[in-house]
C-alpha cells in the first residue's frame, strides 16, 4: 500500500480498485501503516519520531 500510494502516486480510489477494498478503510490503514513506518525508520536512523518529524514526507496536500 505504501508503494502504491507514495511511489506509484495512486489515489485511494485506484488502490481500492486494485486491492478490492473500500477507499475510506484504506485511508485509515495508510495512516496507521505510515505511522509504523516512520517509527521504525526513526529507530533505524537513531532519532526520535518527533525529532524526525510527524509527516512521512510522502503525503500530498490536497
PDB file of N, H, CA, C and O in Angstrom:
ATOM      1  N   UNK A   1       0.819  -1.187   0.000  1.00  0.00           N
ATOM      2  CA  UNK A   1       0.000   0.000   0.000  1.00  0.00           C
ATOM      3  C   UNK A   1       0.866   1.256   0.000  1.00  0.00           C
ATOM      4  O   UNK A   1       0.577   2.212  -0.719  1.00  0.00           O
ATOM      5  N   UNK A   2       1.921   1.254   0.800  1.00  0.00           N
ATOM      6  H   UNK A   2       2.156   0.477   1.384  1.00  0.00           H
ATOM      7  CA  UNK A   2       2.813   2.414   0.823  1.00  0.00           C
ATOM      8  C   UNK A   2       3.439   2.650  -0.550  1.00  0.00           C
ATOM      9  O   UNK A   2       3.584   3.793  -0.984  1.00  0.00           O
ATOM     10  N   UNK A   3       3.801   1.588  -1.215  1.00  0.00           N
ATOM     11  H   UNK A   3       3.683   0.660  -0.862  1.00  0.00           H
ATOM     12  CA  UNK A   3       4.408   1.729  -2.535  1.00  0.00           C
ATOM     13  C   UNK A   3       3.390   2.255  -3.533  1.00  0.00           C
ATOM     14  O   UNK A   3       3.700   3.138  -4.332  1.00  0.00           O
ATOM     15  N   UNK A   4       2.174   1.716  -3.491  1.00  0.00           N
ATOM     16  H   UNK A   4       1.923   0.999  -2.841  1.00  0.00           H
ATOM     17  CA  UNK A   4       1.137   2.198  -4.404  1.00  0.00           C
ATOM     18  C   UNK A   4       0.841   3.676  -4.173  1.00  0.00           C
ATOM     19  O   UNK A   4       0.678   4.437  -5.127  1.00  0.00           O
ATOM     20  N   UNK A   5       0.773   4.075  -2.921  1.00  0.00           N
ATOM     21  H   UNK A   5       0.905   3.456  -2.146  1.00  0.00           H
ATOM     22  CA  UNK A   5       0.401   5.451  -2.591  1.00  0.00           C
ATOM     23  C   UNK A   5       1.564   6.426  -2.796  1.00  0.00           C
ATOM     24  O   UNK A   5       1.381   7.500  -3.369  1.00  0.00           O
ATOM     25  N   UNK A   6       2.740   6.059  -2.334  1.00  0.00           N
ATOM     26  H   UNK A   6       2.888   5.186  -1.868  1.00  0.00           H
ATOM     27  CA  UNK A   6       3.863   7.004  -2.324  1.00  0.00           C
ATOM     28  C   UNK A   6       4.716   6.947  -3.586  1.00  0.00           C
ATOM     29  O   UNK A   6       5.065   7.987  -4.144  1.00  0.00           O
ATOM     30  N   UNK A   7       5.047   5.767  -4.031  1.00  0.00           N
ATOM     31  H   UNK A   7       4.764   4.922  -3.577  1.00  0.00           H
ATOM     32  CA  UNK A   7       5.943   5.634  -5.168  1.00  0.00           C
ATOM     33  C   UNK A   7       5.169   5.729  -6.487  1.00  0.00           C
ATOM     34  O   UNK A   7       5.552   6.469  -7.393  1.00  0.00           O
ATOM     35  N   UNK A   8       4.079   4.971  -6.577  1.00  0.00           N
ATOM     36  H   UNK A   8       3.767   4.370  -5.841  1.00  0.00           H
ATOM     37  CA  UNK A   8       3.322   4.961  -7.825  1.00  0.00           C
ATOM     38  C   UNK A   8       2.285   6.074  -7.884  1.00  0.00           C
ATOM     39  O   UNK A   8       1.621   6.246  -8.906  1.00  0.00           O
ATOM     40  N   UNK A   9       2.140   6.830  -6.805  1.00  0.00           N
ATOM     41  H   UNK A   9       2.679   6.691  -5.974  1.00  0.00           H
ATOM     42  CA  UNK A   9       1.268   8.007  -6.753  1.00  0.00           C
ATOM     43  C   UNK A   9      -0.191   7.700  -7.120  1.00  0.00           C
ATOM     44  O   UNK A   9      -0.832   8.459  -7.845  1.00  0.00           O
ATOM     45  N   UNK A  10      -0.698   6.577  -6.608  1.00  0.00           N
ATOM     46  H   UNK A  10      -0.176   5.960  -6.018  1.00  0.00           H
ATOM     47  CA  UNK A  10      -2.090   6.179  -6.859  1.00  0.00           C
ATOM     48  C   UNK A  10      -3.008   6.848  -5.848  1.00  0.00           C
ATOM     49  O   UNK A  10      -2.613   7.105  -4.710  1.00  0.00           O
ATOM     50  N   UNK A  11      -4.230   7.126  -6.269  1.00  0.00           N
ATOM     51  H   UNK A  11      -4.551   6.918  -7.192  1.00  0.00           H
ATOM     52  CA  UNK A  11      -5.236   7.672  -5.349  1.00  0.00           C
ATOM     53  C   UNK A  11      -5.804   6.529  -4.513  1.00  0.00           C
ATOM     54  O   UNK A  11      -5.603   5.357  -4.830  1.00  0.00           O
ATOM     55  N   UNK A  12      -6.515   6.881  -3.442  1.00  0.00           N
ATOM     56  H   UNK A  12      -6.679   7.833  -3.185  1.00  0.00           H
ATOM     57  CA  UNK A  12      -7.139   5.850  -2.620  1.00  0.00           C
ATOM     58  C   UNK A  12      -8.186   5.084  -3.418  1.00  0.00           C
ATOM     59  O   UNK A  12      -8.374   3.889  -3.194  1.00  0.00           O
ATOM     60  N   UNK A  13      -8.865   5.748  -4.338  1.00  0.00           N
ATOM     61  H   UNK A  13      -8.711   6.719  -4.519  1.00  0.00           H
ATOM     62  CA  UNK A  13      -9.854   5.080  -5.181  1.00  0.00           C
ATOM     63  C   UNK A  13      -9.179   4.043  -6.081  1.00  0.00           C
ATOM     64  O   UNK A  13      -9.689   2.934  -6.246  1.00  0.00           O
ATOM     65  N   UNK A  14      -8.033   4.405  -6.661  1.00  0.00           N
ATOM     66  H   UNK A  14      -7.619   5.306  -6.527  1.00  0.00           H
ATOM     67  CA  UNK A  14      -7.303   3.468  -7.519  1.00  0.00           C
ATOM     68  C   UNK A  14      -6.782   2.282  -6.712  1.00  0.00           C
ATOM     69  O   UNK A  14      -6.854   1.138  -7.159  1.00  0.00           O
ATOM     70  N   UNK A  15      -6.263   2.562  -5.534  1.00  0.00           N
ATOM     71  H   UNK A  15      -6.205   3.492  -5.171  1.00  0.00           H
ATOM     72  CA  UNK A  15      -5.762   1.484  -4.679  1.00  0.00           C
ATOM     73  C   UNK A  15      -6.919   0.572  -4.268  1.00  0.00           C
ATOM     74  O   UNK A  15      -6.766  -0.648  -4.211  1.00  0.00           O
ATOM     75  N   UNK A  16      -8.072   1.171  -3.984  1.00  0.00           N
ATOM     76  H   UNK A  16      -8.196   2.162  -4.030  1.00  0.00           H
ATOM     77  CA  UNK A  16      -9.256   0.385  -3.639  1.00  0.00           C
ATOM     78  C   UNK A  16      -9.654  -0.565  -4.746  1.00  0.00           C
ATOM     79  O   UNK A  16     -10.026  -1.708  -4.479  1.00  0.00           O
ATOM     80  N   UNK A  17      -9.582  -0.110  -5.990  1.00  0.00           N
ATOM     81  H   UNK A  17      -9.279   0.819  -6.207  1.00  0.00           H
ATOM     82  CA  UNK A  17      -9.897  -0.981  -7.120  1.00  0.00           C
ATOM     83  C   UNK A  17      -8.880  -2.110  -7.251  1.00  0.00           C
ATOM     84  O   UNK A  17      -9.241  -3.252  -7.533  1.00  0.00           O
ATOM     85  N   UNK A  18      -7.617  -1.782  -7.046  1.00  0.00           N
ATOM     86  H   UNK A  18      -7.324  -0.854  -6.817  1.00  0.00           H
ATOM     87  CA  UNK A  18      -6.556  -2.788  -7.157  1.00  0.00           C
ATOM     88  C   UNK A  18      -6.697  -3.855  -6.066  1.00  0.00           C
ATOM     89  O   UNK A  18      -6.605  -5.051  -6.340  1.00  0.00           O
ATOM     90  N   UNK A  19      -6.922  -3.404  -4.822  1.00  0.00           N
ATOM     91  H   UNK A  19      -6.997  -2.433  -4.599  1.00  0.00           H
ATOM     92  CA  UNK A  19      -6.959  -4.325  -3.690  1.00  0.00           C
ATOM     93  C   UNK A  19      -8.360  -4.843  -3.368  1.00  0.00           C
ATOM     94  O   UNK A  19      -8.517  -5.756  -2.557  1.00  0.00           O
ATOM     95  N   UNK A  20      -9.375  -4.261  -4.003  1.00  0.00           N
ATOM     96  H   UNK A  20      -9.248  -3.519  -4.661  1.00  0.00           H
ATOM     97  CA  UNK A  20     -10.748  -4.683  -3.731  1.00  0.00           C
ATOM     98  C   UNK A  20     -11.226  -4.265  -2.349  1.00  0.00           C
ATOM     99  O   UNK A  20     -11.966  -4.997  -1.692  1.00  0.00           O
ATOM    100  N   UNK A  21     -10.799  -3.087  -1.913  1.00  0.00           N
ATOM    101  H   UNK A  21     -10.197  -2.493  -2.447  1.00  0.00           H
ATOM    102  CA  UNK A  21     -11.151  -2.584  -0.575  1.00  0.00           C
ATOM    103  C   UNK A  21     -11.819  -1.223  -0.689  1.00  0.00           C
ATOM    104  O   UNK A  21     -11.740  -0.564  -1.725  1.00  0.00           O
ATOM    105  N   UNK A  22     -12.473  -0.815   0.381  1.00  0.00           N
ATOM    106  H   UNK A  22     -12.538  -1.350   1.223  1.00  0.00           H
ATOM    107  CA  UNK A  22     -13.119   0.484   0.498  1.00  0.00           C
ATOM    108  C   UNK A  22     -12.049   1.568   0.645  1.00  0.00           C
ATOM    109  O   UNK A  22     -11.100   1.388   1.408  1.00  0.00           O
ATOM    110  N   UNK A  23     -12.185   2.688  -0.069  1.00  0.00           N
ATOM    111  H   UNK A  23     -12.956   2.834  -0.689  1.00  0.00           H
ATOM    112  CA  UNK A  23     -11.161   3.734  -0.014  1.00  0.00           C
ATOM    113  C   UNK A  23     -11.068   4.384   1.364  1.00  0.00           C
ATOM    114  O   UNK A  23      -9.985   4.811   1.765  1.00  0.00           O
ATOM    115  N   UNK A  24     -12.177   4.467   2.097  1.00  0.00           N
ATOM    116  H   UNK A  24     -13.057   4.120   1.771  1.00  0.00           H
ATOM    117  CA  UNK A  24     -12.137   5.052   3.448  1.00  0.00           C
ATOM    118  C   UNK A  24     -11.326   4.172   4.392  1.00  0.00           C
ATOM    119  O   UNK A  24     -10.539   4.683   5.189  1.00  0.00           O
ATOM    120  N   UNK A  25     -11.509   2.856   4.311  1.00  0.00           N
ATOM    121  H   UNK A  25     -12.149   2.442   3.663  1.00  0.00           H
ATOM    122  CA  UNK A  25     -10.734   1.960   5.175  1.00  0.00           C
ATOM    123  C   UNK A  25      -9.269   1.953   4.771  1.00  0.00           C
ATOM    124  O   UNK A  25      -8.390   1.811   5.621  1.00  0.00           O
ATOM    125  N   UNK A  26      -9.001   2.104   3.479  1.00  0.00           N
ATOM    126  H   UNK A  26      -9.715   2.219   2.789  1.00  0.00           H
ATOM    127  CA  UNK A  26      -7.609   2.174   3.024  1.00  0.00           C
ATOM    128  C   UNK A  26      -6.909   3.417   3.539  1.00  0.00           C
ATOM    129  O   UNK A  26      -5.726   3.376   3.876  1.00  0.00           O
ATOM    130  N   UNK A  27      -7.637   4.519   3.602  1.00  0.00           N
ATOM    131  H   UNK A  27      -8.598   4.553   3.329  1.00  0.00           H
ATOM    132  CA  UNK A  27      -7.055   5.765   4.109  1.00  0.00           C
ATOM    133  C   UNK A  27      -6.616   5.587   5.569  1.00  0.00           C
ATOM    134  O   UNK A  27      -5.521   6.009   5.943  1.00  0.00           O
ATOM    135  N   UNK A  28      -7.466   4.965   6.389  1.00  0.00           N
ATOM    136  H   UNK A  28      -8.355   4.622   6.085  1.00  0.00           H
ATOM    137  CA  UNK A  28      -7.106   4.721   7.798  1.00  0.00           C
ATOM    138  C   UNK A  28      -5.930   3.751   7.884  1.00  0.00           C
ATOM    139  O   UNK A  28      -5.009   3.951   8.676  1.00  0.00           O
ATOM    140  N   UNK A  29      -5.968   2.707   7.070  1.00  0.00           N
ATOM    141  H   UNK A  29      -6.717   2.545   6.427  1.00  0.00           H
ATOM    142  CA  UNK A  29      -4.875   1.734   7.087  1.00  0.00           C
ATOM    143  C   UNK A  29      -3.573   2.400   6.669  1.00  0.00           C
ATOM    144  O   UNK A  29      -2.519   2.101   7.231  1.00  0.00           O
ATOM    145  N   UNK A  30      -3.632   3.307   5.681  1.00  0.00           N
ATOM    146  H   UNK A  30      -4.488   3.550   5.225  1.00  0.00           H
ATOM    147  CA  UNK A  30      -2.439   4.029   5.260  1.00  0.00           C
ATOM    148  C   UNK A  30      -1.891   4.877   6.399  1.00  0.00           C
ATOM    149  O   UNK A  30      -0.682   4.903   6.624  1.00  0.00           O
ATOM    150  N   UNK A  31      -2.770   5.571   7.120  1.00  0.00           N
ATOM    151  H   UNK A  31      -3.753   5.550   6.937  1.00  0.00           H
ATOM    152  CA  UNK A  31      -2.326   6.397   8.239  1.00  0.00           C
ATOM    153  C   UNK A  31      -1.614   5.559   9.293  1.00  0.00           C
ATOM    154  O   UNK A  31      -0.554   5.947   9.785  1.00  0.00           O
ATOM    155  N   UNK A  32      -2.192   4.409   9.642  1.00  0.00           N
ATOM    156  H   UNK A  32      -3.053   4.093   9.242  1.00  0.00           H
ATOM    157  CA  UNK A  32      -1.572   3.533  10.640  1.00  0.00           C
ATOM    158  C   UNK A  32      -0.251   2.965  10.128  1.00  0.00           C
ATOM    159  O   UNK A  32       0.740   2.929  10.858  1.00  0.00           O
ATOM    160  N   UNK A  33      -0.242   2.527   8.885  1.00  0.00           N
ATOM    161  H   UNK A  33      -1.047   2.556   8.293  1.00  0.00           H
ATOM    162  CA  UNK A  33       0.962   1.926   8.314  1.00  0.00           C
ATOM    163  C   UNK A  33       2.093   2.941   8.182  1.00  0.00           C
ATOM    164  O   UNK A  33       3.245   2.632   8.485  1.00  0.00           O
ATOM    165  N   UNK A  34       1.769   4.141   7.735  1.00  0.00           N
ATOM    166  H   UNK A  34       0.833   4.392   7.489  1.00  0.00           H
ATOM    167  CA  UNK A  34       2.818   5.152   7.596  1.00  0.00           C
ATOM    168  C   UNK A  34       3.367   5.578   8.956  1.00  0.00           C
ATOM    169  O   UNK A  34       4.555   5.880   9.072  1.00  0.00           O
ATOM    170  N   UNK A  35       2.513   5.605   9.993  1.00  0.00           N
ATOM    171  H   UNK A  35       1.548   5.359   9.899  1.00  0.00           H
ATOM    172  CA  UNK A  35       2.986   5.926  11.341  1.00  0.00           C
ATOM    173  C   UNK A  35       3.953   4.848  11.836  1.00  0.00           C
ATOM    174  O   UNK A  35       4.976   5.162  12.444  1.00  0.00           O
ATOM    175  N   UNK A  36       3.630   3.582  11.578  1.00  0.00           N
ATOM    176  H   UNK A  36       2.799   3.327  11.084  1.00  0.00           H
ATOM    177  CA  UNK A  36       4.525   2.485  11.966  1.00  0.00           C
ATOM    178  C   UNK A  36       5.847   2.583  11.204  1.00  0.00           C
ATOM    179  O   UNK A  36       6.917   2.363  11.770  1.00  0.00           O
ATOM    180  N   UNK A  37       5.762   2.914   9.920  1.00  0.00           N
ATOM    181  H   UNK A  37       4.893   3.094   9.460  1.00  0.00           H
ATOM    182  CA  UNK A  37       6.978   3.053   9.124  1.00  0.00           C
ATOM    183  C   UNK A  37       7.848   4.181   9.642  1.00  0.00           C
ATOM    184  O   UNK A  37       9.061   4.016   9.767  1.00  0.00           O
ATOM    185  N   UNK A  38       7.250   5.331   9.948  1.00  0.00           N
ATOM    186  H   UNK A  38       6.264   5.465   9.846  1.00  0.00           H
ATOM    187  CA  UNK A  38       8.016   6.459  10.477  1.00  0.00           C
ATOM    188  C   UNK A  38       8.698   6.077  11.786  1.00  0.00           C
ATOM    189  O   UNK A  38       9.855   6.434  12.011  1.00  0.00           O
ATOM    190  N   UNK A  39       7.988   5.353  12.650  1.00  0.00           N
ATOM    191  H   UNK A  39       7.049   5.062  12.467  1.00  0.00           H
ATOM    192  CA  UNK A  39       8.554   4.946  13.931  1.00  0.00           C
ATOM    193  C   UNK A  39       9.740   4.002  13.718  1.00  0.00           C
ATOM    194  O   UNK A  39      10.795   4.168  14.331  1.00  0.00           O
ATOM    195  N   UNK A  40       9.556   3.019  12.848  1.00  0.00           N
ATOM    196  H   UNK A  40       8.700   2.884  12.350  1.00  0.00           H
ATOM    197  CA  UNK A  40      10.631   2.079  12.558  1.00  0.00           C
ATOM    198  C   UNK A  40      11.831   2.799  11.933  1.00  0.00           C
ATOM    199  O   UNK A  40      12.973   2.566  12.328  1.00  0.00           O
ATOM    200  N   UNK A  41      11.569   3.665  10.966  1.00  0.00           N
ATOM    201  H   UNK A  41      10.641   3.854  10.646  1.00  0.00           H
ATOM    202  CA  UNK A  41      12.634   4.393  10.289  1.00  0.00           C
ATOM    203  C   UNK A  41      13.407   5.279  11.268  1.00  0.00           C
ATOM    204  O   UNK A  41      14.630   5.384  11.178  1.00  0.00           O
ATOM    205  N   UNK A  42      12.706   5.908  12.188  1.00  0.00           N
ATOM    206  H   UNK A  42      11.712   5.823  12.262  1.00  0.00           H
ATOM    207  CA  UNK A  42      13.358   6.753  13.186  1.00  0.00           C
ATOM    208  C   UNK A  42      14.255   5.914  14.095  1.00  0.00           C
ATOM    209  O   UNK A  42      15.338   6.353  14.481  1.00  0.00           O
ATOM    210  N   UNK A  43      13.798   4.702  14.438  1.00  0.00           N
ATOM    211  H   UNK A  43      12.918   4.345  14.124  1.00  0.00           H
ATOM    212  CA  UNK A  43      14.620   3.817  15.271  1.00  0.00           C
ATOM    213  C   UNK A  43      15.890   3.409  14.527  1.00  0.00           C
ATOM    214  O   UNK A  43      16.973   3.388  15.111  1.00  0.00           O
ATOM    215  N   UNK A  44      15.762   3.090  13.262  1.00  0.00           N
ATOM    216  H   UNK A  44      14.882   3.107  12.788  1.00  0.00           H
ATOM    217  CA  UNK A  44      16.911   2.678  12.462  1.00  0.00           C
ATOM    218  C   UNK A  44      17.912   3.823  12.324  1.00  0.00           C
ATOM    219  O   UNK A  44      19.123   3.613  12.389  1.00  0.00           O
ATOM    220  N   UNK A  45      17.391   5.036  12.134  1.00  0.00           N
ATOM    221  H   UNK A  45      16.407   5.206  12.081  1.00  0.00           H
ATOM    222  CA  UNK A  45      18.256   6.207  11.990  1.00  0.00           C
ATOM    223  C   UNK A  45      18.790   6.704  13.327  1.00  0.00           C
ATOM    224  O   UNK A  45      19.713   7.518  13.354  1.00  0.00           O
ATOM    225  N   UNK A  46      18.230   6.231  14.435  1.00  0.00           N
ATOM    226  H   UNK A  46      17.481   5.569  14.413  1.00  0.00           H
ATOM    227  CA  UNK A  46      18.719   6.628  15.744  1.00  0.00           C
ATOM    228  C   UNK A  46      18.202   7.964  16.230  1.00  0.00           C
ATOM    229  O   UNK A  46      18.825   8.596  17.083  1.00  0.00           O
ATOM    230  N   UNK A  47      17.077   8.405  15.705  1.00  0.00           N
ATOM    231  H   UNK A  47      16.571   7.892  15.012  1.00  0.00           H
ATOM    232  CA  UNK A  47      16.457   9.642  16.166  1.00  0.00           C
ATOM    233  C   UNK A  47      15.060   9.334  16.665  1.00  0.00           C
ATOM    234  O   UNK A  47      14.464   8.325  16.290  1.00  0.00           O
ATOM    235  N   UNK A  48      14.543  10.210  17.510  1.00  0.00           N
ATOM    236  H   UNK A  48      15.028  11.030  17.814  1.00  0.00           H
ATOM    237  CA  UNK A  48      13.180  10.038  17.980  1.00  0.00           C
ATOM    238  C   UNK A  48      12.195  10.352  16.872  1.00  0.00           C
ATOM    239  O   UNK A  48      12.514  11.088  15.939  1.00  0.00           O
ATOM    240  N   UNK A  49      11.005   9.798  16.973  1.00  0.00           N
ATOM    241  H   UNK A  49      10.746   9.200  17.731  1.00  0.00           H
ATOM    242  CA  UNK A  49       9.975  10.023  15.970  1.00  0.00           C
ATOM    243  C   UNK A  49       9.671  11.507  15.859  1.00  0.00           C
ATOM    244  O   UNK A  49       9.495  12.030  14.758  1.00  0.00           O
ATOM    245  N   UNK A  50       9.609  12.192  17.006  1.00  0.00           N
ATOM    246  H   UNK A  50       9.752  11.768  17.900  1.00  0.00           H
ATOM    247  CA  UNK A  50       9.271  13.610  16.981  1.00  0.00           C
ATOM    248  C   UNK A  50      10.429  14.465  16.505  1.00  0.00           C
ATOM    249  O   UNK A  50      10.219  15.563  15.991  1.00  0.00           O
ATOM    250  N   UNK A  51      11.666  13.968  16.672  1.00  0.00           N
ATOM    251  H   UNK A  51      11.836  13.076  17.089  1.00  0.00           H
ATOM    252  CA  UNK A  51      12.816  14.688  16.132  1.00  0.00           C
ATOM    253  C   UNK A  51      12.824  14.590  14.617  1.00  0.00           C
ATOM    254  O   UNK A  51      13.174  15.546  13.925  1.00  0.00           O
ATOM    255  N   UNK A  52      12.436  13.421  14.104  1.00  0.00           N
ATOM    256  H   UNK A  52      12.152  12.644  14.666  1.00  0.00           H
ATOM    257  CA  UNK A  52      12.447  13.190  12.665  1.00  0.00           C
ATOM    258  C   UNK A  52      11.298  13.912  11.989  1.00  0.00           C
ATOM    259  O   UNK A  52      11.423  14.352  10.846  1.00  0.00           O
ATOM    260  N   UNK A  53      10.173  14.037  12.692  1.00  0.00           N
ATOM    261  H   UNK A  53      10.071  13.679  13.620  1.00  0.00           H
ATOM    262  CA  UNK A  53       9.031  14.750  12.116  1.00  0.00           C
ATOM    263  C   UNK A  53       7.780  13.905  12.119  1.00  0.00           C
ATOM    264  O   UNK A  53       7.856  12.677  12.082  1.00  0.00           O
ATOM    265  N   UNK A  54       6.640  14.546  12.164  1.00  0.00           N
ATOM    266  H   UNK A  54       6.579  15.543  12.195  1.00  0.00           H
ATOM    267  CA  UNK A  54       5.360  13.855  12.181  1.00  0.00           C
ATOM    268  C   UNK A  54       5.004  13.291  10.815  1.00  0.00           C
ATOM    269  O   UNK A  54       4.511  12.167  10.721  1.00  0.00           O
ATOM    270  N   UNK A  55       5.242  14.043   9.772  1.00  0.00           N
ATOM    271  H   UNK A  55       5.642  14.957   9.849  1.00  0.00           H
ATOM    272  CA  UNK A  55       4.882  13.594   8.427  1.00  0.00           C
ATOM    273  C   UNK A  55       5.941  12.689   7.849  1.00  0.00           C
ATOM    274  O   UNK A  55       7.120  12.791   8.190  1.00  0.00           O
ATOM    275  N   UNK A  56       5.517  11.811   6.977  1.00  0.00           N
ATOM    276  H   UNK A  56       4.560  11.729   6.700  1.00  0.00           H
ATOM    277  CA  UNK A  56       6.455  10.904   6.345  1.00  0.00           C
ATOM    278  C   UNK A  56       7.213  11.578   5.222  1.00  0.00           C
ATOM    279  O   UNK A  56       8.244  11.080   4.769  1.00  0.00           O
ATOM    280  N   UNK A  57       6.692  12.733   4.764  1.00  0.00           N
ATOM    281  H   UNK A  57       5.854  13.138   5.131  1.00  0.00           H
ATOM    282  CA  UNK A  57       7.301  13.391   3.639  1.00  0.00           C
ATOM    283  C   UNK A  57       6.729  12.932   2.320  1.00  0.00           C
ATOM    284  O   UNK A  57       7.060  13.477   1.267  1.00  0.00           O
ATOM    285  N   UNK A  58       5.857  11.916   2.374  1.00  0.00           N
ATOM    286  H   UNK A  58       5.588  11.473   3.229  1.00  0.00           H
ATOM    287  CA  UNK A  58       5.278  11.365   1.163  1.00  0.00           C
ATOM    288  C   UNK A  58       3.889  11.891   0.892  1.00  0.00           C
ATOM    289  O   UNK A  58       3.424  11.852  -0.247  1.00  0.00           O
ATOM    290  N   UNK A  59       3.209  12.388   1.928  1.00  0.00           N
ATOM    291  H   UNK A  59       3.587  12.420   2.854  1.00  0.00           H
ATOM    292  CA  UNK A  59       1.831  12.814   1.758  1.00  0.00           C
ATOM    293  C   UNK A  59       1.756  14.047   0.886  1.00  0.00           C
ATOM    294  O   UNK A  59       2.664  14.878   0.868  1.00  0.00           O
ATOM    295  N   UNK A  60       0.683  14.146   0.182  1.00  0.00           N
ATOM    296  H   UNK A  60      -0.055  13.472   0.196  1.00  0.00           H
ATOM    297  CA  UNK A  60       0.425  15.331  -0.629  1.00  0.00           C
ATOM    298  C   UNK A  60      -0.670  16.132   0.056  1.00  0.00           C
ATOM    299  O   UNK A  60      -1.580  15.566   0.660  1.00  0.00           O
ATOM    300  N   UNK A  61      -0.578  17.407  -0.039  1.00  0.00           N
ATOM    301  H   UNK A  61       0.162  17.866  -0.530  1.00  0.00           H
ATOM    302  CA  UNK A  61      -1.624  18.268   0.491  1.00  0.00           C
ATOM    303  C   UNK A  61      -2.596  18.567  -0.638  1.00  0.00           C
ATOM    304  O   UNK A  61      -2.218  19.097  -1.683  1.00  0.00           O
ATOM    305  N   UNK A  62      -3.846  18.221  -0.408  1.00  0.00           N
ATOM    306  H   UNK A  62      -4.153  17.791   0.441  1.00  0.00           H
ATOM    307  CA  UNK A  62      -4.854  18.428  -1.451  1.00  0.00           C
ATOM    308  C   UNK A  62      -5.760  19.557  -1.051  1.00  0.00           C
ATOM    309  O   UNK A  62      -6.684  19.899  -1.790  1.00  0.00           O
TER     310      UNK A  62
END
